[in-house]
Amino acid sequence: MRKRAANAPFRAIADPTRREILGLLRSGPQTVGELARNFRTSRPAISKHLRLLRSAGLVTTQRDGASRICRLNAQPLRNVSLWLREYETFWSESLRGLKNYIEGTSDQKERD
């Protein structure tokens, strides 16, 4: 069960619509209707995305009369960030090696 909970944020951000919803909520709380206006999809489809984001802990909702106000909870993305950081190190080292190789090749050609 813990593994499923740990993977929930990864599953949630795998979809571009859900990533865009999270981006919209970065600027502050919005109602479901306000969020839905940003997409060419139905409001029920947006609600389905929001349910998945809520189950991953990335969005909280609160009733305000007939509306539901959605807020971003970025804390679960911390594990995603930590996981990605491992690959940043890999790519930094790989790119640095490529740069050194290319610069070394250029220096060799200039000497020839």
C-alpha positions as a printed Julia matrix, in Angstrom:
112×3 Matrix{Float64}:
   0.0    0.0     0.0
   2.85   2.41    0.8
   4.4    1.82   -2.61
   1.1    2.71   -4.28
   0.86   5.94   -2.24
   4.48   6.8    -3.03
   3.83   6.3    -6.75
   0.56   8.27   -6.8
   2.19  11.67   -7.53
   4.14  10.15  -10.45
   0.94   8.71  -11.9
  -0.86  12.01  -11.39
   1.72  14.13  -13.19
   2.06  11.65  -16.07
  -0.91  13.32  -17.77
  -0.39  16.73  -19.45
  -3.88  17.96  -18.49
  -3.23  17.23  -14.82
   0.16  18.95  -15.02
  -1.57  21.99  -16.51
  -4.17  21.96  -13.72
  -1.35  21.96  -11.16
   0.27  24.86  -13.01
  -2.97  26.84  -12.9
  -3.36  26.2    -9.18
   0.18  27.48   -8.52
  -1.2   30.99   -8.95
  -3.84  30.39   -6.29
  -7.1   28.6    -5.5
  -9.69  28.21   -8.26
 -13.13  26.69   -8.56
 -13.67  23.62  -10.7
 -15.54  25.82  -13.19
 -12.66  28.29  -13.41
 -10.23  25.45  -14.05
 -12.51  23.83  -16.65
 -12.66  27.06  -18.69
  -8.97  26.63  -19.51
  -9.53  23.35  -21.37
 -11.36  22.11  -24.44
 -12.7   19.16  -22.49
 -15.88  18.65  -20.5
 -16.27  19.69  -16.91
 -16.84  16.04  -15.88
 -13.5   15.15  -17.49
 -11.78  17.89  -15.46
 -13.53  16.62  -12.33
 -12.13  13.15  -13.04
  -8.62  14.61  -13.32
  -9.16  16.49  -10.07
 -10.26  13.29   -8.3
  -7.01  11.62   -9.3
  -5.01  14.69   -8.19
  -6.87  14.65   -4.85
  -6.2   10.94   -4.36
  -2.49  11.64   -4.97
  -2.62  14.38   -2.33
  -1.7   17.09   -4.84
  -5.0   18.98   -4.69
  -7.36  19.72   -1.85
 -10.95  20.85   -2.33
 -13.34  22.73   -0.12
 -17.03  23.38   -0.65
 -18.11  27.01   -0.86
 -21.84  27.01   -1.45
 -22.46  25.36   -4.81
 -18.78  25.61   -5.8
 -15.76  23.53   -4.95
 -12.55  25.48   -4.45
  -9.36  23.66   -5.41
  -5.95  24.35   -3.91
  -2.51  23.03   -4.75
  -0.65  20.92   -2.21
   2.85  20.61   -3.65
   4.31  18.6    -0.75
   3.85  15.17   -2.45
   5.95  16.46   -5.37
   8.96  16.53   -3.06
   9.54  12.8    -3.63
   9.32  13.37   -7.38
  11.87  16.16   -7.1
  14.24  14.02   -5.03
  13.98  11.17   -7.53
  14.63  13.5   -10.49
  17.63  15.04   -8.73
  19.46  11.71   -9.04
  19.12  11.94  -12.81
  20.17  15.6   -12.89
  23.53  14.51  -11.52
  23.8   11.8   -14.17
  22.98  14.19  -17.01
  25.25  16.93  -15.68
  28.18  14.53  -15.59
  27.33  13.11  -19.03
  27.02  16.55  -20.59
  30.24  17.73  -18.95
  32.01  14.69  -20.42
  30.56  15.43  -23.87
  31.63  19.07  -23.61
  35.17  18.06  -22.65
  35.28  15.58  -25.53
  34.06  18.15  -28.07
  36.43  20.82  -26.81
  39.29  18.31  -26.89
  38.43  17.35  -30.47
  38.33  21.02  -31.49
  41.69  21.66  -29.85
  43.15  18.63  -31.67
  41.85  19.86  -35.07
  43.32  23.33  -34.47
  46.72  21.77  -33.79
  46.59  19.64  -36.95
